């Protein structure tokens, strides 16, 4: 492990061991302080966040984009402060910390016995939404995590999410896909963050007027298992309660090849994601390249 990797792992470990012990107002102030300091430095992540917002809000002035990127960093650090503290939250704090609209789509879908796939973009705090599902609804689910370096950091994330009641699979292609399919065929729940492709097999979609690539997995799983595919969008307001919306199901088209059906369904997901991001762009934590025009063709997905 390199010195940089040891430092990264140590900082995350410090967050989970120390921040969760802070009073909530203190943790919130710390998050805002760190966010503002990072925003003022204007590193690569902040510059990329601002460039991404420029596509979401194309008529924004430079001053408006700067305001958005500052708010975006504060939202991003709110996510981290909450995530560091989530393991110490009581079931009641989890229950009252999230107010989703349209949750009946989830419960009705599971009651039908065919399984449900929740697909989310990087909006607000998807870990809190997951903890609400496992704690308030008492429904376990399976998700996928990108392998991080160092390996000890990946292990920390897996342990953290498993502690919240999630089954976590490594993002390893066919092996993870097969397990997800089995969980769905058994009538279970799968949750996937699905606005950024991590493989070369992504589906091209129109996203805010330009081409981007999003994962095919949610649409393929729905086709192969008969599970219901539900987009979910999240956002923060001025209260301590995160807001959310479970959107109506994305239906499998009646005609066409598997590739054509996957393209239509993934575009429907992209449209639902875009609706939530357009309403609350500052809560979209996309600090990486996403649109094809920003990617190096020689390297493929970011």
PEQUINOR-V645537 format. One record per helix or strand of 2 or more residues. SS is the DSSP state (hx for helix, st for strand). FROM is the first residue (numbers start at 1). LEN is the number of residues. If there is no record, write none. Layout:
SS:FROM:LEN
SS:FROM:LEN
//
This chain:
hx:3:19
hx:24:18
hx:44:13
hx:62:25
hx:91:6
st:98:4
hx:104:8
st:116:5
hx:126:10
st:141:5
hx:151:13
st:166:5
hx:174:12
st:189:5
st:203:5
st:210:5
hx:217:9
st:228:9
st:242:9
hx:258:22
hx:281:3
hx:292:3
//
